[in-house]
């Protein structure tokens, strides 16, 4: 399966986010990607990280989602689209999975909220999902979850995921080596691919990176560079041996 990881600029508005997503879905299609993944909350943008973000409007978000579904179908690309989304439980950070036919396959909620995000009244989700395209099974963990809650990735690996996508926002941080090491750890401790997708930022604590099941950094987009990381992954290499050998009953 060919994946695309879209290191995009931070959107200036919800409408700008839609434009960015459309453009990069087009690029993914031109490079024959089967799946393209975007950074955390690309629509309407992530709150609390130094940018102005519009007030949540469910009607506008629904319209935006429908528009991206049409673009996914037009370009024949499965899209992992991180957004905000309100349901009966409250406001979530989520990642929608939209098939190449424009069908919404579901969404993964962010279940571990960063303490700094409490001010925005985000509600943590309650469950985890797996998705499958082109005989490749994948999970999704969102930013803080993948950095500090390795159990989220372990869950997907033990359920058969070949790759876990990790939409994130990581700006200037005091300990960038932690983030680099965590990406390698999530792949190597589970023997699966780990695909982390950040924004293009002037000061990035972490860049968009694909790590192999053996912990090798296969490809990295440079800091502050917009671009699409494209790679053909081999699910046979993602055997998940270490994840499968985990004795969960001992904990």
C-alpha positions in Angstrom: 0.0 0.0 0.0 1.3 3.5 -0.9 0.8 6.0 1.9 1.1 9.8 1.9 1.8 11.9 5.0 0.9 15.5 4.4 3.1 18.0 6.3 0.9 21.0 5.7 1.0 24.6 6.7 -1.3 25.6 9.6 -4.6 26.8 8.2 -5.6 30.5 8.6 -9.3 29.6 8.7 -11.6 26.7 8.3 -11.9 27.5 4.6 -8.2 27.6 4.3 -8.0 24.2 5.9 -10.4 22.8 3.3 -8.2 24.3 0.5 -5.1 22.8 2.0 -6.7 19.4 2.3 -8.1 19.5 -1.3 -4.7 20.4 -2.7 -2.8 17.7 -0.9 -5.4 15.1 -1.7 -4.8 16.0 -5.3 -1.0 15.6 -4.8 -1.6 12.2 -3.2 -3.7 11.1 -6.1 -1.1 12.3 -8.6 1.5 10.1 -6.8 -0.9 7.1 -6.7 -1.3 7.1 -2.9 -3.9 4.7 -1.5 -4.1 6.6 1.8 -3.2 10.2 2.8 -3.1 11.4 6.4 -3.2 15.0 7.7 -2.0 16.6 11.0 -4.1 17.0 14.1 -7.3 19.1 13.6 -6.3 20.3 10.1 -9.9 21.5 10.0 -10.5 24.1 11.5 -6.9 24.2 13.1 -5.8 23.2 16.6 -6.6 25.4 19.5 -4.2 26.7 22.1 -1.0 26.5 20.0 -0.5 30.2 19.1 -2.9 30.6 16.2 -6.4 32.1 15.9 -9.0 29.4 15.4 -12.6 30.0 14.6 -15.4 29.1 17.0 -16.8 25.6 16.4 -19.8 25.6 14.1 -21.3 22.1 13.6 -23.1 23.1 10.4 -19.9 24.4 8.8 -18.0 21.3 10.0 -20.6 19.0 8.5 -20.4 20.9 5.2 -16.6 20.7 5.2 -16.7 17.0 5.9 -19.1 16.4 3.0 -16.9 18.5 0.7 -13.8 16.4 1.6 -15.8 13.2 1.1 -16.5 14.3 -2.5 -12.9 15.2 -3.1 -11.7 11.8 -1.8 -14.1 10.1 -4.2 -13.1 12.3 -7.1 -9.4 11.5 -6.5 -9.9 7.8 -5.5 -7.8 8.3 -2.3 -8.7 7.1 1.3 -8.3 10.2 3.6 -7.5 10.3 7.3 -8.9 13.7 8.2 -8.3 15.0 11.7 -10.9 17.6 12.8 -13.0 18.8 15.8 -16.4 17.1 16.0 -19.3 17.5 18.4 -21.5 14.5 19.3 -23.9 13.7 22.1 -21.0 13.5 24.6 -19.5 16.8 23.7 -16.6 18.3 21.7 -13.9 15.9 20.6 -10.7 15.9 18.7 -11.1 13.1 16.1 -9.7 11.6 12.9 -12.3 10.7 10.3 -11.5 7.9 7.8 -13.0 8.5 4.4 -12.8 5.8 1.8 -11.7 6.3 -1.8 -15.4 6.1 -2.7 -16.2 9.0 -0.4 -17.8 6.9 2.3 -17.2 7.8 6.0 -15.8 4.5 7.5 -15.8 6.0 11.0 -13.7 8.2 13.2 -11.1 7.7 16.0 -11.5 10.0 19.0 -8.6 11.4 21.0 -9.1 9.5 24.2 -6.2 11.0 26.2 -6.5 14.7 26.3 -3.4 16.8 26.9 -3.8 18.7 30.3 -3.3 22.0 28.4 -6.4 21.2 26.3 -8.7 21.0 29.3 -9.4 24.7 28.9 -11.3 24.1 25.6 -13.7 21.6 27.2 -12.7 18.7 24.9 -14.3 15.4 25.9 -12.1 12.3 25.7 -13.5 9.5 23.5 -14.3 6.0 24.9 -13.1 3.5 22.4 -10.6 2.5 19.8 -11.1 1.4 16.2 -9.2 -0.4 13.4 -9.7 0.3 9.7 -8.6 -1.7 6.7 -7.8 -0.7 3.1 -5.9 -2.7 0.4 -5.5 -5.6 2.8 -3.6 -3.3 5.3 -5.0 -2.9 8.8 -4.3 0.4 10.5 -5.0 2.2 13.7 -4.9 5.9 14.6 -3.6 7.6 17.7 -3.7 11.4 18.1 -0.7 13.5 19.2 -0.5 13.3 23.1 -1.7 9.7 23.0 1.1 8.5 20.9 3.8 10.4 22.8 2.8 9.5 26.4 0.3 6.6 26.2 2.1 3.8 24.4 -0.8 1.5 25.3 -2.8 3.2 22.5 -0.4 1.9 19.9 0.0 -1.4 21.6 -3.7 -2.0 21.4 -3.8 -1.5 17.7 -0.7 -3.7 17.1 -2.2 -6.5 19.2 -5.4 -6.3 17.2 -3.5 -6.8 14.0 -2.6 -3.3 12.8 0.3 -3.2 10.3 0.6 0.6 10.7 -0.5 3.2 13.2 -1.0 6.8 11.9 -0.2 9.6 14.3 -1.7 13.0 13.5 0.0 15.6 15.7 1.0 19.1 16.4 4.4 19.6 18.0 5.9 23.1 18.0 9.0 24.3 19.8 9.7 22.1 22.7 12.5 21.8 25.3 13.2 18.1 24.7 12.9 17.3 21.0 14.9 14.1 21.4 12.0 12.6 23.4 9.7 13.0 20.4 12.2 11.5 18.0 12.8 8.6 20.3 9.1 8.0 21.1 8.4 7.5 17.4 11.0 4.8 17.1 9.8 3.3 20.3 6.2 3.0 19.2 7.3 1.1 16.0 10.1 -1.1 17.5 8.3 -2.1 20.7 5.4 -3.4 18.5 7.1 -4.4 15.2 4.7 -2.2 13.1 5.0 0.9 11.0 4.5 4.2 12.8 3.5 7.2 10.6 3.7 10.5 12.5 2.3 13.6 10.7 3.0 17.1 11.9 2.4 20.6 10.5 5.1 22.6 8.7 6.3 24.9 11.4 9.2 27.3 11.9 10.1 25.6 15.1 9.2 21.9 15.0 9.9 19.7 18.0 9.0 16.8 15.7 8.8 16.4 11.9 6.7 14.2 9.8 8.3 10.8 9.9 7.7 7.2 8.9 9.4 4.5 11.0 9.7 0.9 10.0 8.7 -2.2 12.1 12.4 -2.5 13.0 12.8 1.1 14.2 14.4 2.5 11.1 13.5 6.0 10.1 12.5 5.4 6.5 11.7 9.0 5.5 11.5 12.4 7.2 10.2 15.7 5.9 12.5 18.6 6.9 11.4 21.2 9.5 9.2 24.0 8.2 8.8 22.4 4.8 5.4 21.8 3.3 5.3 18.4 1.5 4.0 15.0 1.0 6.0 12.0 2.3 5.2 9.1 0.0 6.2 5.5 0.7 5.2 2.0 -0.2 4.8 -0.1 2.9 5.0 -3.8 3.0 2.5 -5.3 5.5 4.4 -8.6 5.6 7.2 -6.7 7.4 4.8 -5.5 10.1 4.5 -8.9 11.9 3.8 -7.4 15.3 5.8 -10.1 17.1 6.6 -8.1 20.2 3.1 -6.8 20.5 1.7 -10.3 20.2 4.0 -11.6 22.9 2.8 -9.0 25.5 1.2 -10.8 28.5 -1.6 -8.4 29.3 -2.9 -10.7 32.0 0.1 -9.8 34.2 -0.9 -6.2 34.4 
